[in-house]
Amino acid sequence: MSDVINLRRERKRRKGAEDAKAADANRRLHGRTKGQKMTENMEKQRLKNLLDGRKISSGLSGNHSEKP
């Protein structure tokens, strides 16, 4: 004969295993250390500053060719 199992406990055990699997997948996708986040933010800021420094002004503020 087979063992008698409590269905409620078995459901909870399976749900816990599925939740752990989903949490592991999320850690792989989204998990980064504080240092990695800071490095990425600093790199984004550096690139933004680099691009802002190379922008060509549109000339709207100092356009003298328009008639009043």
Residue, then its C-alpha position, 0 to 999 in steps of 0.5 A: m500500500s502507498d503512504v497517506i499524504n495530506l493534500r493541503r501540505e503537498r499543495k503548499r510544498r509544491k507552491g513553495a517549490e514553484d515560488a522558489k524557482a520563480a524567485d531564482a529566475n527573477r534574481r538572475l534577471h534583475g539581481r545586481t549588486k549595489g556596486q554594479k548599479m552605481t557603476e551603471n548609473m555613473e556610466k550613463q551619466r558620463l555618456k549623457n554629459l559627453l553627448d550634452g557637450r557635443k550638442i550643436s546649439s539650435g540658434l533660437s536664442g540668438n537668432h538675429s535674422e528674424k524681423p521684429 
